[in-house]
Structure formats: structure tokens, C-alpha cells
């Protein structure tokens, strides 16, 4: 496993901002699972929406040309 793993929003596999697909890529999880967890935390705890918006603002996107 390489040590240069970086969290980035995946704008090529997004529904809204690419936060869930970026987290799924980073943690090597299924994107559907991450989306379901965010939806459940929004519906039951009310924190999912705020956390999603915060991550959308602070996590850079992967559409940077290299």
C-alpha cells in the first residue's frame, strides 16, 4: 500500500458533490454503502447533511489536471 493516499472528492462518479464517492475510494468501500450511511445519519441523527456540506467545502476535487 502506498503512503501517498489523498482524500479527494470524485467528481467523475458523483450524485451531488462527489464526497461519498471520494470517501469510498479513499477507504476502499462500496460507494453505495457510504451513500446509505450518509443518508441514514442525515435522517436519524441529523448530522449527515452538515458533515456532507463541510466535507464538500474542505475536500479538494480530483478534476485537477496533472
N, C-alpha and C positions, 0 to 999 in steps of 0.2 A: 504494500500500500504506500503510495507516495505521500510525502509530508506537506505538499503544497495544495491541499484541497481548500477551495474557497467557496463560501456560500454566495450564490448569485441567483437572482430571480430568473427563471427560464421563460423568456418572452415568446419562445417558439412553441411552447406547449402550455399556453395559459388559458384560463377562463376569464379572470379579471386582470390581475397584475402579475401573475407568474410566481407568486410567493409559494404556493403549495407545491408546484412542480419543482421549484428550486430547492425547497426543503427535502422533497422526495429524492431528488438527485444527490443532494449532499449526504443524506443519511442512508442512501441506497434502499429506499422503501417504495412501495407502490403508491403512485400519485393519488389514486382513488382513496386509499386508506388515509392519507394526510388530509385530503379534502373532507372526508367524512368526520375526521377528528376535529377539524376546524368548525364544521357546521354544527357538530354536537356541542362543542364548547360555546359556540355562539347561542344556540338555542337553550341549553340547560344552565350555563353559568354566566352567560352574557359577556364574557371576556374575549371571545374569539374574534369579534369584529374589530375591537380596539387593537388587539395584538396583530391582526392581519394588516390594518392600516399602518401601524407603527413599522412593521417589517417592510411594507411596501415603500415607505419613505426612506428607510435607512439601508436596506439591502440593495446594492447596485445590480443592474440588469446584465445579462450576458450578451447583449447585442453590440458590444464594443468590438470594432474591427481590430484584429491583432496581426 
